[in-house]
Every structure is written in structure tokens, then in C-alpha cells.
Amino acid sequence: MTHAPCPCCKSHSSVKCAAPAPDCWFSQAARSPIEMGGIVIDTRARMGYTAPIGSTDQDRIRHLTVALPPVYAARLFDAQEQGATDQQLQEIAAEALKEVYFQDGGRRAGSLEEVRFTDIEHLEFDL
């Protein structure tokens, strides 16, 4: 999917301005839909988790396309705006995948302690 370029940085990102000026309307306009409707994460990465003994927790490559709720979209957006490192953003994404994908919003795997999200081959966010 191609998006109109940001007039500030010429980026075609659907989520953010790559080099936002303080008054960049493109970056500000992206925030409202993200907070209201969440975002979709599409990733191919190694994922595993820490769980009680007896569960299958071995890391493996997974390709996931998951809609993240607005609370995680806002956390990712805020962290990025505040200059978070890739590692910090990955930790937020891992927490979101834990809740939404692995635990299905609290309907399963309630005893998961953490999700590992490493060896990222592909990671894309979209509205």
C-alpha cells in the first residue's frame, strides 16, 4: 500500500513522519486514527514465551498479522515520539502480541510470563 508522501520529510509511511517538524500536520494527523482504531502489525520474526513447565515454549519463526488495540497503538506512537530505541519498541510490540495473539485478550494462556520477539525479518505497521 502506497501512501501520500509527508510534505515534511517525503516519507511514505502510514504511521509517522520520519523527521517531524514541530508543526508537521502529517505526524499529528496520524495520531488520531491510531488512538481511535488501533493499528495492524504485520511481522515475521522469532517468537517464543516463558510459561509454566510442561508447555511448548520453544522459539520459532512466525508470520503474524494482528490488529493491536488503541492502547498499544498509543504506547508505540508515544514511545517513538519520545525517541525510544528499537529494543524498547520491540518490547512494547511483544507485550501487545502477548495479550492479543498468545492470550487472545484473556481467553487463554493466562499464565504466560513474557513473550520473546527477536530475529525480526519483517515488521510493518498500518492503520
URCOR-V663270 format. One record per helix or strand of 2 or more residues. SS is the DSSP state (~ for helix, > for strand). FROM is the first residue (numbers start at 0). TO is the last residue. If there is no record, write none. Layout:
SS,FROM,TO ; SS,FROM,TO
This chain:
~,24,36 ; >,38,49 ; >,59,67 ; ~,69,80 ; ~,85,101 ; ~,103,105 ; >,113,125
